[in-house]
Amino acid sequence: MFRFGMGELIIILMIALLFFGATRLPQVAKALGRSIKEFKKGAKELKDDIEEETNDDDKKKN
């Protein structure tokens, strides 16, 4: 999807450092990591529910 090289990542980190400051940056990164983890968990649960429903419908037809 998106491919970032080392230069782009350094620029993004520098902008984040300027925007949030050195003291808040670790807190922001931790919150972002938790948010991504929860999003992935929710997406996996949704995918599993859809697959389960699809498999149930296939079993009922047979």
C-alpha positions as CSV (number, residue, x, y, z in Angstrom):
1,M,0.0,0.0,0.0
2,F,2.3,2.7,1.2
3,R,6.1,2.2,1.1
4,F,8.2,4.6,3.2
5,G,11.9,4.7,2.9
6,M,14.2,5.7,5.7
7,G,14.3,9.4,4.6
8,E,10.5,9.7,4.7
9,L,10.3,8.0,8.1
10,I,12.9,10.4,9.5
11,I,11.0,13.4,8.1
12,I,7.7,12.2,9.6
13,L,9.4,11.6,13.0
14,M,10.9,15.1,12.9
15,I,7.5,16.7,12.1
16,A,5.9,14.6,14.9
17,L,8.6,15.7,17.3
18,L,8.0,19.4,16.5
19,F,4.3,19.0,16.7
20,F,4.0,17.1,19.9
21,G,7.3,17.8,21.7
22,A,9.8,15.4,23.1
23,T,7.8,14.8,26.4
24,R,4.5,13.9,24.8
25,L,5.8,12.0,21.8
26,P,6.2,8.6,23.6
27,Q,2.6,9.0,25.0
28,V,1.3,9.7,21.5
29,A,3.2,6.7,20.0
30,K,1.9,4.4,22.8
31,A,-1.7,5.6,22.2
32,L,-1.3,5.2,18.4
33,G,0.0,1.7,18.9
34,R,-2.9,0.7,21.1
35,S,-5.4,2.2,18.6
36,I,-3.9,0.2,15.7
37,K,-4.0,-2.9,17.8
38,E,-7.6,-2.4,18.7
39,F,-8.5,-1.7,15.0
40,K,-6.8,-4.9,13.9
41,K,-8.5,-6.9,16.6
42,G,-11.9,-5.5,15.5
43,A,-11.2,-6.1,11.8
44,K,-10.2,-9.7,12.6
45,E,-13.4,-10.3,14.6
46,L,-15.5,-8.9,11.8
47,K,-13.7,-11.1,9.3
48,D,-14.2,-14.1,11.5
49,D,-17.9,-13.4,12.0
50,I,-18.4,-13.0,8.2
51,E,-16.6,-16.2,7.5
52,E,-18.6,-18.0,10.2
53,E,-21.9,-16.8,8.7
54,T,-20.9,-17.7,5.2
55,N,-19.9,-21.2,6.3
56,D,-23.2,-21.6,8.2
57,D,-25.1,-20.6,5.1
58,D,-23.2,-23.1,3.0
59,K,-23.9,-25.9,5.5
60,K,-27.7,-25.1,5.5
61,K,-27.8,-25.3,1.7
62,N,-26.3,-28.7,1.6
